[in-house]
Amino acid sequence: MTEKQLKIRQQAFALSICTIVFMIVYNLCTWHATSLENLPSFTFEFERSIPFIPLSIIPYMASGVFFCLVFFSCKNKHQLKILTWRMLFVTMVAGIFFIIFPLQFSLTKPEVSNTILNLPFSFLQTFDSPFNQSPSLHITFAFIFWSVFKDLTKWRTFLLVWLILLGISTLTTYQHHVVDLLTGAILAHISFIIIPYRKSDRKYRNCWMANYYFLAGWIFIAAALLFHQYFGTEGLLFLLPALFTMIIGYLYQKNIAIVFPFMITVKQNIRQSGEN
């Protein structure tokens, strides 16, 4: 058996394990939700202005393709191992939340007149029920997919744009609410923190630290929307710390030194004292 054949077999095995676990967890949670009565939903007021865009079903359905593709995009065994553990972790954690805090989608989905586009919507109606909402695994998986796709040399930008469209499509296909997206992003970054990629390697240490700031940023965004919902416009002030933490996270991720003006002044004074 060649190294290449071994790698492909390992990738296929990891894909099979994650697929089986996902199907068991998702269907078990769906069965549990359907056995309950009067399931709640959580919707922000502004969500009623989000348009229903039938064409967005295309990037939404692409999640299944990415689910398979990402395992065969791993460059080494360690990356495949980390991907597998992250996928299993978020699937199990999301399943626990689906059971403890069951939610359902509450907006009425318009009829799709286009015959071709109606096919995937009919598929969703049959196999993707309006339950298992928060956290959105579409969003969580999209973040995890990007953790692998970002290391590719080809199709990197294309995949990034497609993943962004996938995230937006969860709203415009009327499959998820905004709170589902926020909790999905939070779960993804928790998985990055708990299951890091070569944390001891200095090259990746800053990327691991960046996830703490990204996690805080998503929590601040969620807090801003929640406070705005219940207490008014003042709640949007939480968007300021969200912006700052996201920027700091980006700087850490790009290994850009974070230097504050007062630190520059101190260093200049020390340098001048030494010269004197």
N, C-alpha and C positions, 0 to 999 in steps of 0.2 A: 504494500500500500504506500503510495507516494504521499509526501507532505501535503500536496494540494488536495488529493483525494481525502485525506484525513481531515483537513480543514473544512471541506465541503460537507462531509458527513457530520462533523461537529456542529456546523452552522445549521444544517437541516434538523439535527436532533434538538438543538436549542429552540429553533422555531417551533418544532412539534410540541415540546414541553410547554412553552409559553402559550401556544394556541389552545392546547387542551385545558390548561388551567384557566385561561380567559373564558373559554366556552362554559366550563363548569360553574365558575363564579358568576358570570353574567346571567346565565340562564337560571341559576338557583336564586339569585337576587330578583330577577324578573318574576319568577314563580311566587316568591314571597310577597312582592309588591301587589301582584294581581289578587292575592288572597286577602288583602286589606281593603277596607272601605274608607271613602272620603280622604284620600291621600292629599296632603297639603302641597302647595307650591310656593315658591318665593320669587317675586318679580319686582324689579325696580320700575318706578312710574315711567321713566323715559323709554323703557323697552317697547312700549306700545307704538312707538314711532319708528322702530326698526322695520325696514321693508322686507317682505317675503320675496326672494329672488330665486325662482325655480332653477336657473342655470347654475347656481352655486352648489347644486347637488353633485356636480362633477368633481370639484375638489374635495367635497365632503366624503364621497365614496372612495376617493383615492387613498384614504387612511388604511384601507385593507391592503392595498398594493404596497404602501410604505411599510406596513407591519411585516410583510414577507421580505421586502427588499433590504431592510435595515440589517438583518442578520447576515446577509451575504455581502454587506458593505464593510464589515469589520475587517481591520487590517491584520489583527493578530489575535491569539487565543485569549489574552488578558482582556482586550477590549470586548470580545464576544462574551466572556465570563461576566464582566461588569454590566453589559447590556442585558444579559439574561436575568441577573439578580435584580436589576432595577425594574425590569418589566414584571417580574413575578411579585416584587415588593409592592409596586403601585397597584397592581391588579388586586392583590389580597387586601390592602388597606382600603382601596375604593369600595371593594365588596363589603367590608365591615361597615362603612358609612352608608352604603345603599340599604343595608338591613336595619341599622340603628336609626338613621334619619332618612327614611324613604320620602322622596319627592317625585312629583310628576310635572310634565310640561303643561302649561295652563292656557296658552294662546291657541286660538282656532286656526288651523292650517288651511289656507285657501285651496281650492281645487286647481289642479295643474291641467291645462288644456292641451299642451303639447304631448302628443302620443309617445314620442321617444323619451322625453324627460319624465313622463308619468311612470315609466317602468321602474326606475330606481326608487321613486317615491312609494310605489306599490311594494317594492322589496322591503323598504324601511318599515312600512306599516305592518308587514308580516313578521320580520325578524328583528327589528330595532324598535322596541316598544317605547312609549313616552315616559318610561321609568328610568331608574339608574342614572339620575341626573347629576347630582353633586357629590364628588368632584367629577368633572367631565373627563373621561378617559381619552377622548379624542384630543383634548388639549394636553393632558399629561403625556400621552404617547408622542405627540408632536414635538414637545420639548426633548424627550428622550431620543426620538429619531434624529433631531438636529445635533445632539451630542456626538453622534456617529457621522452624520452626513457632512458636518463642518470640516472634517479632516480629509474629505475627498478633494481631488484635484480637478475632476471634471464634473460638470452638472451641479456644482455647489450652489451657485447663485440661483439657478433654475429651481432647485429643490427648496431653497430658502423661501423664494417667492411662493411656491406651491404650498408650503407649510403654513405661511401667513394666510393665504387664501383659505386653506383648510380650517384654520382657527376662526376666521370671519364667517365661514359657511355654517358653522355650528349655530350661529344666530340667524342667518338669513334663510336657512332651510327650516327654521322653526323646530329645531331639535333640542336646543338648550337655552337656558337663561344666562344672564351675565354672571350671576353668582356661581354658576357651574364652571364657567371659564376661570374665574378668580381662584376658586378652590382647586381646580385642575392644575393651574400654574403653581400654586403653593405646594401641592403634593409633589409635583415634578422636582422642585428645588429641594424639598425635604429628602427625596430619594438621592439627589446629587450629593447632599451633605452626608447622609448616612452611609451611602455606598459610593465613596469617592474613586476617581480614576487616578491611581498612583499618587496618593496624597503625600508620600515621603519625597517624591521627586520635586525638586525646587521649581521646575518648569511648570508643573501642574498645581503647585500649592496655592498660588494666587487665584487660579481658576476655582479651586475649592473654596477659598475664602470669599470669592465674589458671590457665590451662591447664598451666603448669609445675608449679604446686602440686597440681592435680588429678592430673596424670601421676605425680608423686611419691607421692601418696596411694594410687593404685591399685597402684603398685609395692610400697609398704609392705604393703598388704593381701595381695598375692600372696606376699611374703616371709614374712608372719606365718603364712599357711596352709601354706606349704612347710616352714618350720622346725617348725611344730606337727606336721606329718606325720612328719618324720624325727627330731626331737629332743625332742618333748614339749611340754607346756603352756607352757614358757618362751617358745616362739616367738611366742605371741600378744601378747607385749610390743610387737611391731612395730605392733600396732593403735593404740598411743598416738601415735606420730609420724604414722601414717596419719590419725588424727582431727584432729591439729593442722594438718597441711598441707591437708586438705580444708576446714577452717574458714577458714584464711587465703585459700585459693583462692576460697571463697564471698564473703569480704569484698572481695577484689579485684574479683570479678565484679560485685558490687553497688555498687562505687565507695564503699565505706565505709572511712573512714580507720582505719588500724591504728595505734593509739597505745598504747604500753606505759607502765605506771605511772611508771617512772623518768624517762621523757621528759617526763611531765607535771610532775614535781617539778623537773626542770632548767628548764623553761620558766617555772614559778612563781618560782624563784630569780632568774632573769634579769630577770623583770618587776619583782620587788621591788628588785633592785639599781638598776634604771633609775629607779624612783620615788625611791629614796634619793639 
